[in-house]
Amino acid sequence: MTRPLNEQYGISVAALGMLNYLQRISRGDPAFSIQDTVLNHRCNVTPSDNFSLLDQLFDAGKVDYDYRGSGLDGERHVKLVR
């Protein structure tokens, strides 16, 4: 019997849903990224600054971060690991 995909990756079902959404909207574009708070909002994570699902995906090696700007104007963008 095969284990569910989220268990194989070591992530929650909600994090797997976020990963599937990110894969769908990126359409295979390796340069695609989305701001972390926007991704949380689109995946109905509340509050939008709760990054536990993204932390799971990062720890599992499924996403990486791209930092843009510095200081208070800095933004963290999420991109898929290919």
mmCIF file of the N, C-alpha and C atoms, coordinates in Angstrom:
data_MODEL
# 
_entry.id   MODEL 
# 
loop_
_atom_site.group_PDB 
_atom_site.id 
_atom_site.type_symbol 
_atom_site.label_atom_id 
_atom_site.label_alt_id 
_atom_site.label_comp_id 
_atom_site.label_asym_id 
_atom_site.label_entity_id 
_atom_site.label_seq_id 
_atom_site.pdbx_PDB_ins_code 
_atom_site.Cartn_x 
_atom_site.Cartn_y 
_atom_site.Cartn_z 
_atom_site.occupancy 
_atom_site.B_iso_or_equiv 
_atom_site.pdbx_formal_charge 
_atom_site.auth_seq_id 
_atom_site.auth_comp_id 
_atom_site.auth_asym_id 
_atom_site.auth_atom_id 
_atom_site.pdbx_PDB_model_num 
ATOM 1   N N  . MET A 1 1  ? 0.845  -1.179 0.000   1.00 0.00 ? 1  MET A N  1 
ATOM 2   C CA . MET A 1 1  ? 0.000  0.000  0.000   1.00 0.00 ? 1  MET A CA 1 
ATOM 3   C C  . MET A 1 1  ? 0.887  1.237  0.000   1.00 0.00 ? 1  MET A C  1 
ATOM 4   N N  . THR A 1 2  ? 0.548  2.183  -0.822  1.00 0.00 ? 2  THR A N  1 
ATOM 5   C CA . THR A 1 2  ? 1.316  3.413  -0.964  1.00 0.00 ? 2  THR A CA 1 
ATOM 6   C C  . THR A 1 2  ? 0.817  4.452  0.035   1.00 0.00 ? 2  THR A C  1 
ATOM 7   N N  . ARG A 1 3  ? 1.770  5.126  0.659   1.00 0.00 ? 3  ARG A N  1 
ATOM 8   C CA . ARG A 1 3  ? 1.402  6.195  1.596   1.00 0.00 ? 3  ARG A CA 1 
ATOM 9   C C  . ARG A 1 3  ? 0.912  7.409  0.818   1.00 0.00 ? 3  ARG A C  1 
ATOM 10  N N  . PRO A 1 4  ? 0.042  8.211  1.428   1.00 0.00 ? 4  PRO A N  1 
ATOM 11  C CA . PRO A 1 4  ? -0.425 9.439  0.773   1.00 0.00 ? 4  PRO A CA 1 
ATOM 12  C C  . PRO A 1 4  ? 0.750  10.365 0.469   1.00 0.00 ? 4  PRO A C  1 
ATOM 13  N N  . LEU A 1 5  ? 0.601  11.181 -0.556  1.00 0.00 ? 5  LEU A N  1 
ATOM 14  C CA . LEU A 1 5  ? 1.669  12.058 -1.015  1.00 0.00 ? 5  LEU A CA 1 
ATOM 15  C C  . LEU A 1 5  ? 2.141  13.019 0.074   1.00 0.00 ? 5  LEU A C  1 
ATOM 16  N N  . ASN A 1 6  ? 1.208  13.561 0.862   1.00 0.00 ? 6  ASN A N  1 
ATOM 17  C CA . ASN A 1 6  ? 1.627  14.480 1.923   1.00 0.00 ? 6  ASN A CA 1 
ATOM 18  C C  . ASN A 1 6  ? 2.510  13.772 2.956   1.00 0.00 ? 6  ASN A C  1 
ATOM 19  N N  . GLU A 1 7  ? 2.237  12.509 3.244   1.00 0.00 ? 7  GLU A N  1 
ATOM 20  C CA . GLU A 1 7  ? 3.079  11.753 4.175   1.00 0.00 ? 7  GLU A CA 1 
ATOM 21  C C  . GLU A 1 7  ? 4.438  11.447 3.552   1.00 0.00 ? 7  GLU A C  1 
ATOM 22  N N  . GLN A 1 8  ? 4.458  11.165 2.258   1.00 0.00 ? 8  GLN A N  1 
ATOM 23  C CA . GLN A 1 8  ? 5.734  10.925 1.588   1.00 0.00 ? 8  GLN A CA 1 
ATOM 24  C C  . GLN A 1 8  ? 6.628  12.158 1.652   1.00 0.00 ? 8  GLN A C  1 
ATOM 25  N N  . TYR A 1 9  ? 6.027  13.343 1.519   1.00 0.00 ? 9  TYR A N  1 
ATOM 26  C CA . TYR A 1 9  ? 6.777  14.598 1.564   1.00 0.00 ? 9  TYR A CA 1 
ATOM 27  C C  . TYR A 1 9  ? 7.051  15.060 2.988   1.00 0.00 ? 9  TYR A C  1 
ATOM 28  N N  . GLY A 1 10 ? 6.310  14.523 3.962   1.00 0.00 ? 10 GLY A N  1 
ATOM 29  C CA . GLY A 1 10 ? 6.450  14.946 5.345   1.00 0.00 ? 10 GLY A CA 1 
ATOM 30  C C  . GLY A 1 10 ? 5.787  16.279 5.626   1.00 0.00 ? 10 GLY A C  1 
ATOM 31  N N  . ILE A 1 11 ? 4.650  16.542 4.953   1.00 0.00 ? 11 ILE A N  1 
ATOM 32  C CA . ILE A 1 11 ? 3.929  17.803 5.122   1.00 0.00 ? 11 ILE A CA 1 
ATOM 33  C C  . ILE A 1 11 ? 2.458  17.513 5.410   1.00 0.00 ? 11 ILE A C  1 
ATOM 34  N N  . SER A 1 12 ? 1.749  18.529 5.860   1.00 0.00 ? 12 SER A N  1 
ATOM 35  C CA . SER A 1 12 ? 0.320  18.381 6.144   1.00 0.00 ? 12 SER A CA 1 
ATOM 36  C C  . SER A 1 12 ? -0.495 18.385 4.845   1.00 0.00 ? 12 SER A C  1 
ATOM 37  N N  . VAL A 1 13 ? -1.743 17.993 4.966   1.00 0.00 ? 13 VAL A N  1 
ATOM 38  C CA . VAL A 1 13 ? -2.653 18.004 3.821   1.00 0.00 ? 13 VAL A CA 1 
ATOM 39  C C  . VAL A 1 13 ? -2.837 19.440 3.319   1.00 0.00 ? 13 VAL A C  1 
ATOM 40  N N  . ALA A 1 14 ? -2.922 20.403 4.250   1.00 0.00 ? 14 ALA A N  1 
ATOM 41  C CA . ALA A 1 14 ? -3.092 21.805 3.862   1.00 0.00 ? 14 ALA A CA 1 
ATOM 42  C C  . ALA A 1 14 ? -1.867 22.308 3.100   1.00 0.00 ? 14 ALA A C  1 
ATOM 43  N N  . ALA A 1 15 ? -0.672 21.915 3.537   1.00 0.00 ? 15 ALA A N  1 
ATOM 44  C CA . ALA A 1 15 ? 0.552  22.321 2.841   1.00 0.00 ? 15 ALA A CA 1 
ATOM 45  C C  . ALA A 1 15 ? 0.606  21.694 1.453   1.00 0.00 ? 15 ALA A C  1 
ATOM 46  N N  . LEU A 1 16 ? 0.138  20.456 1.314   1.00 0.00 ? 16 LEU A N  1 
ATOM 47  C CA . LEU A 1 16 ? 0.085  19.818 0.001   1.00 0.00 ? 16 LEU A CA 1 
ATOM 48  C C  . LEU A 1 16 ? -0.869 20.570 -0.918  1.00 0.00 ? 16 LEU A C  1 
ATOM 49  N N  . GLY A 1 17 ? -1.991 21.032 -0.376  1.00 0.00 ? 17 GLY A N  1 
ATOM 50  C CA . GLY A 1 17 ? -2.925 21.833 -1.170  1.00 0.00 ? 17 GLY A CA 1 
ATOM 51  C C  . GLY A 1 17 ? -2.274 23.119 -1.653  1.00 0.00 ? 17 GLY A C  1 
ATOM 52  N N  . MET A 1 18 ? -1.482 23.753 -0.792  1.00 0.00 ? 18 MET A N  1 
ATOM 53  C CA . MET A 1 18 ? -0.781 24.972 -1.181  1.00 0.00 ? 18 MET A CA 1 
ATOM 54  C C  . MET A 1 18 ? 0.247  24.667 -2.268  1.00 0.00 ? 18 MET A C  1 
ATOM 55  N N  . LEU A 1 19 ? 0.957  23.553 -2.132  1.00 0.00 ? 19 LEU A N  1 
ATOM 56  C CA . LEU A 1 19 ? 1.943  23.155 -3.137  1.00 0.00 ? 19 LEU A CA 1 
ATOM 57  C C  . LEU A 1 19 ? 1.269  22.896 -4.476  1.00 0.00 ? 19 LEU A C  1 
ATOM 58  N N  . ASN A 1 20 ? 0.147  22.207 -4.461  1.00 0.00 ? 20 ASN A N  1 
ATOM 59  C CA . ASN A 1 20 ? -0.591 21.934 -5.701  1.00 0.00 ? 20 ASN A CA 1 
ATOM 60  C C  . ASN A 1 20 ? -1.052 23.240 -6.350  1.00 0.00 ? 20 ASN A C  1 
ATOM 61  N N  . TYR A 1 21 ? -1.525 24.181 -5.547  1.00 0.00 ? 21 TYR A N  1 
ATOM 62  C CA . TYR A 1 21 ? -1.950 25.475 -6.079  1.00 0.00 ? 21 TYR A CA 1 
ATOM 63  C C  . TYR A 1 21 ? -0.768 26.204 -6.711  1.00 0.00 ? 21 TYR A C  1 
ATOM 64  N N  . LEU A 1 22 ? 0.354  26.215 -6.027  1.00 0.00 ? 22 LEU A N  1 
ATOM 65  C CA . LEU A 1 22 ? 1.543  26.889 -6.541  1.00 0.00 ? 22 LEU A CA 1 
ATOM 66  C C  . LEU A 1 22 ? 2.014  26.257 -7.848  1.00 0.00 ? 22 LEU A C  1 
ATOM 67  N N  . GLN A 1 23 ? 1.975  24.937 -7.938  1.00 0.00 ? 23 GLN A N  1 
ATOM 68  C CA . GLN A 1 23 ? 2.348  24.256 -9.183  1.00 0.00 ? 23 GLN A CA 1 
ATOM 69  C C  . GLN A 1 23 ? 1.390  24.610 -10.313 1.00 0.00 ? 23 GLN A C  1 
ATOM 70  N N  . ARG A 1 24 ? 0.112  24.711 -9.990  1.00 0.00 ? 24 ARG A N  1 
ATOM 71  C CA . ARG A 1 24 ? -0.893 25.021 -11.014 1.00 0.00 ? 24 ARG A CA 1 
ATOM 72  C C  . ARG A 1 24 ? -0.729 26.447 -11.551 1.00 0.00 ? 24 ARG A C  1 
ATOM 73  N N  . ILE A 1 25 ? -0.530 27.428 -10.666 1.00 0.00 ? 25 ILE A N  1 
ATOM 74  C CA . ILE A 1 25 ? -0.453 28.806 -11.142 1.00 0.00 ? 25 ILE A CA 1 
ATOM 75  C C  . ILE A 1 25 ? 0.893  29.135 -11.782 1.00 0.00 ? 25 ILE A C  1 
ATOM 76  N N  . SER A 1 26 ? 1.931  28.360 -11.466 1.00 0.00 ? 26 SER A N  1 
ATOM 77  C CA . SER A 1 26 ? 3.246  28.628 -12.074 1.00 0.00 ? 26 SER A CA 1 
ATOM 78  C C  . SER A 1 26 ? 3.318  28.114 -13.506 1.00 0.00 ? 26 SER A C  1 
ATOM 79  N N  . ARG A 1 27 ? 2.463  27.158 -13.867 1.00 0.00 ? 27 ARG A N  1 
ATOM 80  C CA . ARG A 1 27 ? 2.389  26.595 -15.229 1.00 0.00 ? 27 ARG A CA 1 
ATOM 81  C C  . ARG A 1 27 ? 3.747  26.174 -15.769 1.00 0.00 ? 27 ARG A C  1 
ATOM 82  N N  . GLY A 1 28 ? 4.595  25.640 -14.905 1.00 0.00 ? 28 GLY A N  1 
ATOM 83  C CA . GLY A 1 28 ? 5.885  25.135 -15.347 1.00 0.00 ? 28 GLY A CA 1 
ATOM 84  C C  . GLY A 1 28 ? 6.950  26.190 -15.565 1.00 0.00 ? 28 GLY A C  1 
ATOM 85  N N  . ASP A 1 29 ? 6.654  27.441 -15.267 1.00 0.00 ? 29 ASP A N  1 
ATOM 86  C CA . ASP A 1 29 ? 7.626  28.529 -15.448 1.00 0.00 ? 29 ASP A CA 1 
ATOM 87  C C  . ASP A 1 29 ? 8.622  28.518 -14.286 1.00 0.00 ? 29 ASP A C  1 
ATOM 88  N N  . PRO A 1 30 ? 9.890  28.204 -14.556 1.00 0.00 ? 30 PRO A N  1 
ATOM 89  C CA . PRO A 1 30 ? 10.879 28.126 -13.471 1.00 0.00 ? 30 PRO A CA 1 
ATOM 90  C C  . PRO A 1 30 ? 11.180 29.470 -12.829 1.00 0.00 ? 30 PRO A C  1 
ATOM 91  N N  . ALA A 1 31 ? 10.849 30.556 -13.488 1.00 0.00 ? 31 ALA A N  1 
ATOM 92  C CA . ALA A 1 31 ? 11.116 31.891 -12.940 1.00 0.00 ? 31 ALA A CA 1 
ATOM 93  C C  . ALA A 1 31 ? 9.924  32.446 -12.150 1.00 0.00 ? 31 ALA A C  1 
ATOM 94  N N  . PHE A 1 32 ? 8.818  31.711 -12.108 1.00 0.00 ? 32 PHE A N  1 
ATOM 95  C CA . PHE A 1 32 ? 7.621  32.194 -11.433 1.00 0.00 ? 32 PHE A CA 1 
ATOM 96  C C  . PHE A 1 32 ? 7.840  32.284 -9.928  1.00 0.00 ? 32 PHE A C  1 
ATOM 97  N N  . SER A 1 33 ? 7.383  33.382 -9.349  1.00 0.00 ? 33 SER A N  1 
ATOM 98  C CA . SER A 1 33 ? 7.375  33.521 -7.893  1.00 0.00 ? 33 SER A CA 1 
ATOM 99  C C  . SER A 1 33 ? 6.164  34.357 -7.498  1.00 0.00 ? 33 SER A C  1 
ATOM 100 N N  . ILE A 1 34 ? 5.772  34.240 -6.243  1.00 0.00 ? 34 ILE A N  1 
ATOM 101 C CA . ILE A 1 34 ? 4.618  34.961 -5.717  1.00 0.00 ? 34 ILE A CA 1 
ATOM 102 C C  . ILE A 1 34 ? 4.956  35.389 -4.297  1.00 0.00 ? 34 ILE A C  1 
ATOM 103 N N  . GLN A 1 35 ? 4.485  36.564 -3.915  1.00 0.00 ? 35 GLN A N  1 
ATOM 104 C CA . GLN A 1 35 ? 4.755  37.067 -2.575  1.00 0.00 ? 35 GLN A CA 1 
ATOM 105 C C  . GLN A 1 35 ? 4.120  36.136 -1.539  1.00 0.00 ? 35 GLN A C  1 
ATOM 106 N N  . ASP A 1 36 ? 4.827  35.886 -0.452  1.00 0.00 ? 36 ASP A N  1 
ATOM 107 C CA . ASP A 1 36 ? 4.372  34.927 0.552   1.00 0.00 ? 36 ASP A CA 1 
ATOM 108 C C  . ASP A 1 36 ? 3.009  35.263 1.149   1.00 0.00 ? 36 ASP A C  1 
ATOM 109 N N  . THR A 1 37 ? 2.756  36.524 1.435   1.00 0.00 ? 37 THR A N  1 
ATOM 110 C CA . THR A 1 37 ? 1.458  36.885 2.013   1.00 0.00 ? 37 THR A CA 1 
ATOM 111 C C  . THR A 1 37 ? 0.320  36.761 0.995   1.00 0.00 ? 37 THR A C  1 
ATOM 112 N N  . VAL A 1 38 ? 0.612  36.998 -0.270  1.00 0.00 ? 38 VAL A N  1 
ATOM 113 C CA . VAL A 1 38 ? -0.398 36.829 -1.325  1.00 0.00 ? 38 VAL A CA 1 
ATOM 114 C C  . VAL A 1 38 ? -0.751 35.352 -1.475  1.00 0.00 ? 38 VAL A C  1 
ATOM 115 N N  . LEU A 1 39 ? 0.264  34.484 -1.458  1.00 0.00 ? 39 LEU A N  1 
ATOM 116 C CA . LEU A 1 39 ? 0.017  33.041 -1.545  1.00 0.00 ? 39 LEU A CA 1 
ATOM 117 C C  . LEU A 1 39 ? -0.813 32.576 -0.357  1.00 0.00 ? 39 LEU A C  1 
ATOM 118 N N  . ASN A 1 40 ? -0.474 33.030 0.838   1.00 0.00 ? 40 ASN A N  1 
ATOM 119 C CA . ASN A 1 40 ? -1.270 32.677 2.015   1.00 0.00 ? 40 ASN A CA 1 
ATOM 120 C C  . ASN A 1 40 ? -2.712 33.119 1.850   1.00 0.00 ? 40 ASN A C  1 
ATOM 121 N N  . HIS A 1 41 ? -2.917 34.334 1.382   1.00 0.00 ? 41 HIS A N  1 
ATOM 122 C CA . HIS A 1 41 ? -4.283 34.847 1.186   1.00 0.00 ? 41 HIS A CA 1 
ATOM 123 C C  . HIS A 1 41 ? -5.052 33.993 0.180   1.00 0.00 ? 41 HIS A C  1 
ATOM 124 N N  . ARG A 1 42 ? -4.418 33.665 -0.925  1.00 0.00 ? 42 ARG A N  1 
ATOM 125 C CA . ARG A 1 42 ? -5.096 32.868 -1.964  1.00 0.00 ? 42 ARG A CA 1 
ATOM 126 C C  . ARG A 1 42 ? -5.405 31.454 -1.501  1.00 0.00 ? 42 ARG A C  1 
ATOM 127 N N  . CYS A 1 43 ? -4.622 30.955 -0.538  1.00 0.00 ? 43 CYS A N  1 
ATOM 128 C CA . CYS A 1 43 ? -4.852 29.604 -0.019  1.00 0.00 ? 43 CYS A CA 1 
ATOM 129 C C  . CYS A 1 43 ? -5.648 29.628 1.284   1.00 0.00 ? 43 CYS A C  1 
ATOM 130 N N  . ASN A 1 44 ? -6.240 30.791 1.595   1.00 0.00 ? 44 ASN A N  1 
ATOM 131 C CA . ASN A 1 44 ? -7.107 30.958 2.764   1.00 0.00 ? 44 ASN A CA 1 
ATOM 132 C C  . ASN A 1 44 ? -6.417 30.661 4.088   1.00 0.00 ? 44 ASN A C  1 
ATOM 133 N N  . VAL A 1 45 ? -5.132 31.014 4.190   1.00 0.00 ? 45 VAL A N  1 
ATOM 134 C CA . VAL A 1 45 ? -4.410 30.878 5.449   1.00 0.00 ? 45 VAL A CA 1 
ATOM 135 C C  . VAL A 1 45 ? -4.708 32.117 6.279   1.00 0.00 ? 45 VAL A C  1 
ATOM 136 N N  . THR A 1 46 ? -5.137 31.895 7.516   1.00 0.00 ? 46 THR A N  1 
ATOM 137 C CA . THR A 1 46 ? -5.403 33.035 8.395   1.00 0.00 ? 46 THR A CA 1 
ATOM 138 C C  . THR A 1 46 ? -4.616 32.877 9.675   1.00 0.00 ? 46 THR A C  1 
ATOM 139 N N  . PRO A 1 47 ? -4.020 33.898 10.186  1.00 0.00 ? 47 PRO A N  1 
ATOM 140 C CA . PRO A 1 47 ? -3.821 35.193 9.541   1.00 0.00 ? 47 PRO A CA 1 
ATOM 141 C C  . PRO A 1 47 ? -2.818 35.069 8.400   1.00 0.00 ? 47 PRO A C  1 
ATOM 142 N N  . SER A 1 48 ? -2.786 36.060 7.529   1.00 0.00 ? 48 SER A N  1 
ATOM 143 C CA . SER A 1 48 ? -1.945 35.962 6.329   1.00 0.00 ? 48 SER A CA 1 
ATOM 144 C C  . SER A 1 48 ? -0.458 36.005 6.644   1.00 0.00 ? 48 SER A C  1 
ATOM 145 N N  . ASP A 1 49 ? -0.094 36.338 7.882   1.00 0.00 ? 49 ASP A N  1 
ATOM 146 C CA . ASP A 1 49 ? 1.326  36.305 8.257   1.00 0.00 ? 49 ASP A CA 1 
ATOM 147 C C  . ASP A 1 49 ? 1.676  35.032 9.031   1.00 0.00 ? 49 ASP A C  1 
ATOM 148 N N  . ASN A 1 50 ? 0.810  34.011 8.938   1.00 0.00 ? 50 ASN A N  1 
ATOM 149 C CA . ASN A 1 50 ? 1.092  32.705 9.521   1.00 0.00 ? 50 ASN A CA 1 
ATOM 150 C C  . ASN A 1 50 ? 1.782  31.875 8.439   1.00 0.00 ? 50 ASN A C  1 
ATOM 151 N N  . PHE A 1 51 ? 3.079  31.662 8.599   1.00 0.00 ? 51 PHE A N  1 
ATOM 152 C CA . PHE A 1 51 ? 3.862  31.008 7.549   1.00 0.00 ? 51 PHE A CA 1 
ATOM 153 C C  . PHE A 1 51 ? 4.174  29.545 7.850   1.00 0.00 ? 51 PHE A C  1 
ATOM 154 N N  . SER A 1 52 ? 3.364  28.897 8.682   1.00 0.00 ? 52 SER A N  1 
ATOM 155 C CA . SER A 1 52 ? 3.649  27.512 9.056   1.00 0.00 ? 52 SER A CA 1 
ATOM 156 C C  . SER A 1 52 ? 3.566  26.555 7.862   1.00 0.00 ? 52 SER A C  1 
ATOM 157 N N  . LEU A 1 53 ? 2.608  26.777 6.943   1.00 0.00 ? 53 LEU A N  1 
ATOM 158 C CA . LEU A 1 53 ? 2.515  25.909 5.767   1.00 0.00 ? 53 LEU A CA 1 
ATOM 159 C C  . LEU A 1 53 ? 3.725  26.114 4.858   1.00 0.00 ? 53 LEU A C  1 
ATOM 160 N N  . LEU A 1 54 ? 4.123  27.364 4.668   1.00 0.00 ? 54 LEU A N  1 
ATOM 161 C CA . LEU A 1 54 ? 5.310  27.644 3.851   1.00 0.00 ? 54 LEU A CA 1 
ATOM 162 C C  . LEU A 1 54 ? 6.564  27.070 4.505   1.00 0.00 ? 54 LEU A C  1 
ATOM 163 N N  . ASP A 1 55 ? 6.631  27.126 5.828   1.00 0.00 ? 55 ASP A N  1 
ATOM 164 C CA . ASP A 1 55 ? 7.777  26.548 6.536   1.00 0.00 ? 55 ASP A CA 1 
ATOM 165 C C  . ASP A 1 55 ? 7.853  25.038 6.294   1.00 0.00 ? 55 ASP A C  1 
ATOM 166 N N  . GLN A 1 56 ? 6.698  24.371 6.290   1.00 0.00 ? 56 GLN A N  1 
ATOM 167 C CA . GLN A 1 56 ? 6.670  22.930 6.012   1.00 0.00 ? 56 GLN A CA 1 
ATOM 168 C C  . GLN A 1 56 ? 7.194  22.644 4.605   1.00 0.00 ? 56 GLN A C  1 
ATOM 169 N N  . LEU A 1 57 ? 6.734  23.426 3.630   1.00 0.00 ? 57 LEU A N  1 
ATOM 170 C CA . LEU A 1 57 ? 7.163  23.226 2.243   1.00 0.00 ? 57 LEU A CA 1 
ATOM 171 C C  . LEU A 1 57 ? 8.648  23.523 2.074   1.00 0.00 ? 57 LEU A C  1 
ATOM 172 N N  . PHE A 1 58 ? 9.132  24.544 2.759   1.00 0.00 ? 58 PHE A N  1 
ATOM 173 C CA . PHE A 1 58 ? 10.560 24.882 2.692   1.00 0.00 ? 58 PHE A CA 1 
ATOM 174 C C  . PHE A 1 58 ? 11.395 23.771 3.321   1.00 0.00 ? 58 PHE A C  1 
ATOM 175 N N  . ASP A 1 59 ? 10.990 23.301 4.494   1.00 0.00 ? 59 ASP A N  1 
ATOM 176 C CA . ASP A 1 59 ? 11.723 22.225 5.174   1.00 0.00 ? 59 ASP A CA 1 
ATOM 177 C C  . ASP A 1 59 ? 11.725 20.930 4.371   1.00 0.00 ? 59 ASP A C  1 
ATOM 178 N N  . ALA A 1 60 ? 10.658 20.701 3.590   1.00 0.00 ? 60 ALA A N  1 
ATOM 179 C CA . ALA A 1 60 ? 10.563 19.501 2.752   1.00 0.00 ? 60 ALA A CA 1 
ATOM 180 C C  . ALA A 1 60 ? 11.331 19.668 1.438   1.00 0.00 ? 60 ALA A C  1 
ATOM 181 N N  . GLY A 1 61 ? 11.867 20.872 1.189   1.00 0.00 ? 61 GLY A N  1 
ATOM 182 C CA . GLY A 1 61 ? 12.630 21.112 -0.034  1.00 0.00 ? 61 GLY A CA 1 
ATOM 183 C C  . GLY A 1 61 ? 11.771 21.332 -1.267  1.00 0.00 ? 61 GLY A C  1 
ATOM 184 N N  . LYS A 1 62 ? 10.523 21.711 -1.078  1.00 0.00 ? 62 LYS A N  1 
ATOM 185 C CA . LYS A 1 62 ? 9.596  21.904 -2.205  1.00 0.00 ? 62 LYS A CA 1 
ATOM 186 C C  . LYS A 1 62 ? 9.553  23.340 -2.708  1.00 0.00 ? 62 LYS A C  1 
ATOM 187 N N  . VAL A 1 63 ? 9.866  24.311 -1.827  1.00 0.00 ? 63 VAL A N  1 
ATOM 188 C CA . VAL A 1 63 ? 9.885  25.720 -2.222  1.00 0.00 ? 63 VAL A CA 1 
ATOM 189 C C  . VAL A 1 63 ? 11.166 26.368 -1.724  1.00 0.00 ? 63 VAL A C  1 
ATOM 190 N N  . ASP A 1 64 ? 11.480 27.491 -2.327  1.00 0.00 ? 64 ASP A N  1 
ATOM 191 C CA . ASP A 1 64 ? 12.607 28.308 -1.895  1.00 0.00 ? 64 ASP A CA 1 
ATOM 192 C C  . ASP A 1 64 ? 12.113 29.752 -1.857  1.00 0.00 ? 64 ASP A C  1 
ATOM 193 N N  . TYR A 1 65 ? 12.897 30.612 -1.239  1.00 0.00 ? 65 TYR A N  1 
ATOM 194 C CA . TYR A 1 65 ? 12.508 32.010 -1.106  1.00 0.00 ? 65 TYR A CA 1 
ATOM 195 C C  . TYR A 1 65 ? 13.430 32.899 -1.913  1.00 0.00 ? 65 TYR A C  1 
ATOM 196 N N  . ASP A 1 66 ? 12.856 33.953 -2.436  1.00 0.00 ? 66 ASP A N  1 
ATOM 197 C CA . ASP A 1 66 ? 13.578 34.984 -3.171  1.00 0.00 ? 66 ASP A CA 1 
ATOM 198 C C  . ASP A 1 66 ? 13.263 36.295 -2.463  1.00 0.00 ? 66 ASP A C  1 
ATOM 199 N N  . TYR A 1 67 ? 14.299 36.915 -1.902  1.00 0.00 ? 67 TYR A N  1 
ATOM 200 C CA . TYR A 1 67 ? 14.102 38.160 -1.151  1.00 0.00 ? 67 TYR A CA 1 
ATOM 201 C C  . TYR A 1 67 ? 14.329 39.346 -2.066  1.00 0.00 ? 67 TYR A C  1 
ATOM 202 N N  . ARG A 1 68 ? 13.391 40.277 -2.032  1.00 0.00 ? 68 ARG A N  1 
ATOM 203 C CA . ARG A 1 68 ? 13.471 41.468 -2.879  1.00 0.00 ? 68 ARG A CA 1 
ATOM 204 C C  . ARG A 1 68 ? 13.340 42.699 -2.005  1.00 0.00 ? 68 ARG A C  1 
ATOM 205 N N  . GLY A 1 69 ? 14.211 43.667 -2.246  1.00 0.00 ? 69 GLY A N  1 
ATOM 206 C CA . GLY A 1 69 ? 14.213 44.870 -1.438  1.00 0.00 ? 69 GLY A CA 1 
ATOM 207 C C  . GLY A 1 69 ? 14.970 44.631 -0.142  1.00 0.00 ? 69 GLY A C  1 
ATOM 208 N N  . SER A 1 70 ? 15.020 45.634 0.693   1.00 0.00 ? 70 SER A N  1 
ATOM 209 C CA . SER A 1 70 ? 15.722 45.493 1.965   1.00 0.00 ? 70 SER A CA 1 
ATOM 210 C C  . SER A 1 70 ? 15.000 46.303 3.033   1.00 0.00 ? 70 SER A C  1 
ATOM 211 N N  . GLY A 1 71 ? 15.307 45.992 4.265   1.00 0.00 ? 71 GLY A N  1 
ATOM 212 C CA . GLY A 1 71 ? 14.712 46.718 5.374   1.00 0.00 ? 71 GLY A CA 1 
ATOM 213 C C  . GLY A 1 71 ? 13.213 46.526 5.454   1.00 0.00 ? 71 GLY A C  1 
ATOM 214 N N  . LEU A 1 72 ? 12.523 47.590 5.793   1.00 0.00 ? 72 LEU A N  1 
ATOM 215 C CA . LEU A 1 72 ? 11.068 47.519 5.944   1.00 0.00 ? 72 LEU A CA 1 
ATOM 216 C C  . LEU A 1 72 ? 10.341 47.333 4.620   1.00 0.00 ? 72 LEU A C  1 
ATOM 217 N N  . ASP A 1 73 ? 11.005 47.691 3.514   1.00 0.00 ? 73 ASP A N  1 
ATOM 218 C CA . ASP A 1 73 ? 10.393 47.548 2.195   1.00 0.00 ? 73 ASP A CA 1 
ATOM 219 C C  . ASP A 1 73 ? 10.641 46.180 1.570   1.00 0.00 ? 73 ASP A C  1 
ATOM 220 N N  . GLY A 1 74 ? 11.342 45.306 2.266   1.00 0.00 ? 74 GLY A N  1 
ATOM 221 C CA . GLY A 1 74 ? 11.679 43.993 1.716   1.00 0.00 ? 74 GLY A CA 1 
ATOM 222 C C  . GLY A 1 74 ? 10.464 43.090 1.604   1.00 0.00 ? 74 GLY A C  1 
ATOM 223 N N  . GLU A 1 75 ? 10.482 42.253 0.600   1.00 0.00 ? 75 GLU A N  1 
ATOM 224 C CA . GLU A 1 75 ? 9.408  41.283 0.378   1.00 0.00 ? 75 GLU A CA 1 
ATOM 225 C C  . GLU A 1 75 ? 10.024 39.907 0.195   1.00 0.00 ? 75 GLU A C  1 
ATOM 226 N N  . ARG A 1 76 ? 9.312  38.885 0.641   1.00 0.00 ? 76 ARG A N  1 
ATOM 227 C CA . ARG A 1 76 ? 9.760  37.510 0.442   1.00 0.00 ? 76 ARG A CA 1 
ATOM 228 C C  . ARG A 1 76 ? 8.822  36.873 -0.573  1.00 0.00 ? 76 ARG A C  1 
ATOM 229 N N  . HIS A 1 77 ? 9.397  36.379 -1.643  1.00 0.00 ? 77 HIS A N  1 
ATOM 230 C CA . HIS A 1 77 ? 8.637  35.701 -2.692  1.00 0.00 ? 77 HIS A CA 1 
ATOM 231 C C  . HIS A 1 77 ? 8.944  34.209 -2.631  1.00 0.00 ? 77 HIS A C  1 
ATOM 232 N N  . VAL A 1 78 ? 7.928  33.414 -2.945  1.00 0.00 ? 78 VAL A N  1 
ATOM 233 C CA . VAL A 1 78 ? 8.018  31.956 -2.907  1.00 0.00 ? 78 VAL A CA 1 
ATOM 234 C C  . VAL A 1 78 ? 8.152  31.456 -4.336  1.00 0.00 ? 78 VAL A C  1 
ATOM 235 N N  . LYS A 1 79 ? 9.070  30.510 -4.532  1.00 0.00 ? 79 LYS A N  1 
ATOM 236 C CA . LYS A 1 79 ? 9.199  29.872 -5.852  1.00 0.00 ? 79 LYS A CA 1 
ATOM 237 C C  . LYS A 1 79 ? 9.376  28.368 -5.654  1.00 0.00 ? 79 LYS A C  1 
ATOM 238 N N  . LEU A 1 80 ? 8.936  27.617 -6.637  1.00 0.00 ? 80 LEU A N  1 
ATOM 239 C CA . LEU A 1 80 ? 9.059  26.165 -6.583  1.00 0.00 ? 80 LEU A CA 1 
ATOM 240 C C  . LEU A 1 80 ? 10.505 25.737 -6.793  1.00 0.00 ? 80 LEU A C  1 
ATOM 241 N N  . VAL A 1 81 ? 10.890 24.668 -6.119  1.00 0.00 ? 81 VAL A N  1 
ATOM 242 C CA . VAL A 1 81 ? 12.189 24.058 -6.353  1.00 0.00 ? 81 VAL A CA 1 
ATOM 243 C C  . VAL A 1 81 ? 11.996 23.030 -7.460  1.00 0.00 ? 81 VAL A C  1 
ATOM 244 N N  . ARG A 1 82 ? 12.769 23.150 -8.510  1.00 0.00 ? 82 ARG A N  1 
ATOM 245 C CA . ARG A 1 82 ? 12.636 22.239 -9.652  1.00 0.00 ? 82 ARG A CA 1 
ATOM 246 C C  . ARG A 1 82 ? 13.628 21.108 -9.549  1.00 0.00 ? 82 ARG A C  1 
# 
